[in-house]
Amino acid sequence: MPTNPEETSTSIIVTCQQTRFHLIDAPASKEIDIKGLNITVAAENVESTSFSAKAKAKAKTRGDGLEILASAELRLRPETHYALVGPNGSGKSTILRAIAEKLIPGIPLNTRVSILQQTASTDVNSHIETNHAASNSPHKTVLQQVVEGDTVRNEILHEVSVLSKGVEDNSNPLAPLKAFRQVRHERLQKDLFEVQKTAKLRSGARGSEARKVLIAYEKKVAESIAADRLNQSDGEINNGTIEEETKAAVDLLMDRQSQLETMQVADIEARARVVLSGLGFKGPMLEKPYSTLSGGWRMRCMLASALVQTSDIIILDEPTNFLDMLGIIWLQHYLADIRVKMKAIVLLVSHDRDFVDTVCEEVIILKDQTLTYFNGNLSAYETDRRHQTLRMSKMKEAQDRQVAHMEKTIHDNIKVGKKTGDDNKLRMAKSRQKKVDERMGMQVSATGGKFKLSRDRSGYHDSLRGEIIVPQDEKSVHMVFPQAPELRFPGSLISFEKVDFKYTNNPNAVLQDINLVIHMGDRVGILGLNGAGKSTLIKLVVEHSKPTRGTIVRHSRLRIGYYSQHAVEELQRIGQVEPTLTALGVLMRKAEEGFLEQNARKLLASMGLTGRIASDVPIIKLSGGQLVRLALSLILQSPPHLLVLDEITTHLDFHTVVALVGALSAYEGALLIVSHDRFLIRCVIQGEAPNPDEDREDDEDDQEESNRALSRRSTVYELKSGKLIERSTGVKGFEQSLIARVKKMAV
């Protein structure tokens, strides 16, 4: 039977199928199998969630909410790593949060869940502590922040602290009693929420029993709040009660202290040091105050906290966003290691295709408000889907030809039968017409074997065969860049000769002896670890800084388009200042004089921002991926000769990354790309095909594109110790060097 909706302060409404065997108070299960799952975002949050126009059109509304899942099945097995994929704004982060906060009935309440959210939660009533910025002490160190991120351990520490103060207060004989009552009251309030949920989920005799338990709990909480319990005056408490509850306080304190000892705090700290080291924190940084860290380093702390905890389910939402390639490869090895040691379920969302392929063995596809599962990594899923599309297309074309031939035969037999009075011809036509009406469709089973009606199509249906459905292209985003203008006279776009750079307050040079020449059509990729000087080099290219030594020569007509890694945050700040400003308004405001509105709409549409999303939705309510497309539109409204992109894939889903790869590959201007995304560098700079096994028609357009790619100069550089080193082996060689380095680190 369907459950009653459970609504929280976050306005996420969750329902699912329940049976009499689905026990709410069952012990923690390592496997999760939930059917009939529905997740809806209530009306007050719908506007702030950036769903795509296509998703809005297809979404079913329930009341005033927008459904993210409808009658879906959530299936998670222990020791398995899953990748959740779907378009930007389809609700992936909402699903992760519903799992983490145990809003989904059927997830045992004592299941241990750790989560890294892409953005910090603003819900003060959230059961998952995600906002590490709200630290109790501004002097808390990075190591302390990570170690204390374990919510279960924090709960025990809080109770130990309250009880210890009461028991050790020799000046007040009632202090242990009041401490015990405070802890008991806090537990009752926490349990009350779970009891309320259970009462709503059950019906019949079990529901009646659950409601009796709820009434009893509500009475206990009311008694605890009443003056004769929690705030009872000293004179009203008799000696027997004092002695009894003081003993209970001491016993509870000893019990909680023993639980702390079994948690092996020293081991947690040692594991935290290993994780922080792998994520890029050097020794002195561990003792640095957490409050002084930038947003990127704080996110790394949050990731470390999620990894250090002993959990049944680990949820990671874009864990690679603030990591360099060394950190990404270390995380790959760490997650592979905990599969054996912790045997936890890992569920992650990431735009980094290589990371997903390496870490995950199953893919969960969120599409059309349902979840489908594929046993294999992301590349295997795409390959299988292309093969299925090709197979089903050929099957449908063959059957269409067969149907056309049969219909012609039917028509001819009817004509001849009526003309000559041949009943056999008419019977033959009727028999074939029945076959066309009832037996056309899938002629093989799901496994490719012979079709058997009782096994492969049981139940009631309009026909005896299922329809042949050709999978639709999932690349819902199509991006087209306007071409770069031609130069009036030839020459290099930009040339660095023996360039050095150092900051005034630092005697050491950040960049040394940099030599770099970029011509029209060149593809240049720059790899390097965080702090290697990549952003400094880009600032020299776009003239935000001047070199300390050496010369930089630019073409007199050079026009540079620069996408900063902070472009999304800058647009969000603009949206906060002007809450009603739309993407179209931003583009028209920053466009050159004479740029028409129809051209602005066309440009936004070519970036995937169509219709009302461009003209009516405020930018403060756009998703990160949509803001990336807006930032690109601002750059391309006046097409540059040189396009400089700094970590452009951070907020994009993997379908949009593929669309971006296609647009950049077709761009005839020069490209300078700084990225930790190995897939992007391989495809755009090194010219590898996004889908190497995909069948390509050898037509004139493909041949022309291949010829253009061969004529371009493509170079991958590594920036290391301030020097620019050409990598002849490309991103693969750089990756191999980092893998060897990670193997030397303690995981």
Buried (B, 14 or more C-beta within 10 A) or exposed (E): EEBBBBBBEBBBBBBBBBEEEBEBEEEEBBEBEBBBBBBBBBEEBBEEBBBBBBBBEEBEEBEEBBBBBBBBBBBBEBBBBBBBBBBBBBBBBBBBBBBBBBBBBBBBBEBBBBBBBBEBBEBEEBBBBBBBEEBEEEEBBBBBBBBBBBBBBEBBBEBBEBBBEBBEBEEEBBBBBBBBBBBBBBEBEEBBBBBBBBBBBBBEEBBEEBBEEBEEBBEBBEEBEEEEBBEBEEEEBEEEEBEEBBEBBBEBBEEBBEBBEEBEEEEBBEBBBBBBBBBBBEEEBBEBBBBEBEEEBBBBBBBBBBBBBBBBBBBBBBBBBBBBBBBBBBBBBBBEEBBEEBEBBBBBBBBBBBBBBBBBBBBBBBBBBEBEEBEBBBBBBBBBBBEEBBBBEEBBEEBEEEEEEBEEEBEEBBEBBEEEEEEEBBEBBBEBBEBBEEEBBBBEEEEEEEBEEEEBBEEEEEEBBBEBEBEEEBBBBBBBBBEBEEBEEEBBBBBBBEBBBBEEEEEEBBBBBBEBBBBBBBBBBBBBBBEBBBBBBBBBBBEEBEBBEBEBBBBEEBBBBBBBBBBBEEBBEBBEEBEEBBBBBBBBEEBEEEBEEEBBBEBBBBBBBBEEBBBEBBBBBBBBBBBBBBBBBBBBBBBBBBBBBBBBBBBBBBBBBBBBBBBBBBBBBBBBBBBBBBBBBBBBBBBBEBBEEEEEEEEEEEEEEEEEBEEBEBBBBBBBEBBBBEBEEBBBBBBEBBBEEBEEEEE
